[in-house]
Amino acid sequence: MSSTEDKMKGNANEAMGKIKQGVGGAMGNERLRREGENQEIKGDAQQVKGDAKDTIKKGVDRA
């Protein structure tokens, strides 16, 4: 998977996670709220992975 794909999936997971947290909080559904938190964390990790791939690629390109 490319760094761009990782970042796109990360953004999508962060957005969906925030939505789930909001809906879960509004409905008093703790399970959905926690699921949203976890999905947002997953999205953050995917973005970091994409950034790391970019950094490595730039280092290789310079070498």
NULUMSE-14665 format. One line per field, with one value per atom (N, C-alpha, C): residue number from 0; residue in one letter; atom name; y, z, x. Coordinates in steps of 0.001 Angstrom, whole numbers. Atoms other than C-alpha are relative to their C-alpha. Example, Ala and Ser with C-alpha at 12.3 -4.5 7.8 and 13.67 -1.06 7.14 Angstrom:
// NULUMSE-14665
n <- (0 0 0 1 1 1) .
res <- (A A A S S S) .
atom <- (N CA C N CA C) .
north <- (-1190 -4500 1200 -1190 -1060 1090) .
up <- (0 7800 0 -60 7140 730) .
east <- (890 12300 900 -820 13670 -770) .
// end
This chain:
// NULUMSE-14665
n <- (0 0 0 1 1 1 2 2 2 3 3 3 4 4 4 5 5 5 6 6 6 7 7 7 8 8 8 9 9 9 10 10 10 11 11 11 12 12 12 13 13 13 14 14 14 15 15 15 16 16 16 17 17 17 18 18 18 19 19 19 20 20 20 21 21 21 22 22 22 23 23 23 24 24 24 25 25 25 26 26 26 27 27 27 28 28 28 29 29 29 30 30 30 31 31 31 32 32 32 33 33 33 34 34 34 35 35 35 36 36 36 37 37 37 38 38 38 39 39 39 40 40 40 41 41 41 42 42 42 43 43 43 44 44 44 45 45 45 46 46 46 47 47 47 48 48 48 49 49 49 50 50 50 51 51 51 52 52 52 53 53 53 54 54 54 55 55 55 56 56 56 57 57 57 58 58 58 59 59 59 60 60 60 61 61 61 62 62 62) .
res <- (M M M S S S S S S T T T E E E D D D K K K M M M K K K G G G N N N A A A N N N E E E A A A M M M G G G K K K I I I K K K Q Q Q G G G V V V G G G G G G A A A M M M G G G N N N E E E R R R L L L R R R R R R E E E G G G E E E N N N Q Q Q E E E I I I K K K G G G D D D A A A Q Q Q Q Q Q V V V K K K G G G D D D A A A K K K D D D T T T I I I K K K K K K G G G V V V D D D R R R A A A) .
atom <- (N CA C N CA C N CA C N CA C N CA C N CA C N CA C N CA C N CA C N CA C N CA C N CA C N CA C N CA C N CA C N CA C N CA C N CA C N CA C N CA C N CA C N CA C N CA C N CA C N CA C N CA C N CA C N CA C N CA C N CA C N CA C N CA C N CA C N CA C N CA C N CA C N CA C N CA C N CA C N CA C N CA C N CA C N CA C N CA C N CA C N CA C N CA C N CA C N CA C N CA C N CA C N CA C N CA C N CA C N CA C N CA C N CA C N CA C N CA C N CA C N CA C N CA C N CA C) .
north <- (-1164 0 1239 -1217 3445 909 -935 6251 802 -762 8149 -817 865 5185 -110 80 4836 1263 -1270 8522 158 -97 8374 -895 915 5339 513 -571 7012 1128 -1098 10125 -524 575 8005 -627 629 5999 1038 -1057 9156 638 -629 10731 -907 938 7621 -203 155 7232 1164 -1176 10783 -15 96 10236 -1012 1035 7021 492 -524 8766 966 -960 11562 -663 706 9248 -825 812 6917 846 -885 9806 556 -569 11319 -1026 1048 7988 -715 699 6913 -1408 1323 3940 -24 14 3414 -886 896 509 694 -709 2616 1134 -1088 5535 -527 598 3301 -536 484 1705 1168 -1197 5202 465 -378 6004 -903 958 2845 214 -222 3568 1280 -1240 7094 -247 346 5711 -776 755 3260 953 -980 6184 798 -717 8080 -844 902 5056 -155 116 4706 1252 -1240 8350 14 67 7854 -954 972 4814 646 -691 6890 1027 -990 9660 -673 725 7132 -491 446 5709 1158 -1182 9226 361 -345 9907 -965 1009 6649 192 -190 7260 1216 -1188 10761 -281 349 9351 -857 870 6689 802 -819 9221 901 -864 11426 -758 819 8569 -325) .
up <- (0 0 0 97 -854 1204 -1111 1631 -155 239 13 405 -379 452 1513 -1463 4103 602 -529 4704 -266 324 2933 914 -890 4923 1430 -1333 8064 206 -89 7382 99 -13 6704 1361 -1305 9907 1108 -999 11946 -63 165 10531 495 -431 11061 1507 -1447 14546 757 -649 15467 -84 161 14080 984 -927 16076 1441 -1362 19215 293 -176 18721 127 -28 17991 1277 -1219 20824 1244 -1143 23255 71 37 22146 374 -258 22403 1331 -1242 25627 -241 372 23812 188 -351 25509 -946 906 23228 -1313 1263 20092 173 -267 21653 86 -106 22557 -1345 1341 19118 -856 713 17668 427 -498 19884 -600 553 18744 -1493 1442 15097 -279 168 15463 264 -294 17034 -1164 1167 14131 -1152 1055 11717 235 -339 13540 -347 275 13266 -1504 1450 9545 -581 482 9028 330 -387 10937 -924 915 8779 -1364 1279 5629 44 -153 6930 38 -81 7747 -1381 1357 4236 -842 733 2805 403 -498 5001 -525 501 4000 -1488 1445 324 -310 225 522 304 -344 2211 -1074 1063 -467 -1260 1209 -3248 65 -168 -1823 -88 -34 -1553 -1367) .
east <- (847 0 902 -796 1350 -253 168 1818 -1287 1228 -1049 -1226 1123 -3400 -106 12 -2361 -602 497 -3049 -1495 1421 -6432 -825 723 -7535 33 -111 -6257 -993 964 -8324 -1427 1354 -11408 -300 216 -10967 -129 128 -10433 -1384 1313 -13590 -1119 1043 -15708 51 -142 -14314 -617 575 -15292 -1522 1459 -18787 -571 481 -19203 50 -103 -17996 -1148 1086 -20509 -1351 1282 -23416 -115 18 -22469 -227 191 -22222 -1408 1351 -25521 -1066 980 -27326 247 -331 -25649 497 -498 -24127 1515 -1425 -20763 814 -710 -19805 323 -205 -20237 1010 -936 -18360 1434 -1341 -15389 479 -350 -15477 498 -417 -15214 1383 -1328 -12236 1071 -960 -10474 223 -125 -11198 793 -760 -9838 1493 -1395 -6643 603 -468 -6346 317 -228 -6653 1269 -1237 -3919 1219 -1119 -1639 236 -139 -2328 659 -610 -1391 1489 -1413 1873 745 -603 2599 246 -155 2032 1119 -1067 4291 1375 -1266 7010 435 -320 6823 530 -470 7202 1425 -1330 10228 1047 -937 11899 233 -134 11203 873 -815 12697 1468 -1377 15796 647 -522 16216 234 -140 15677 1238 -1172 18438 1310 -1226 20925 526) .
// end
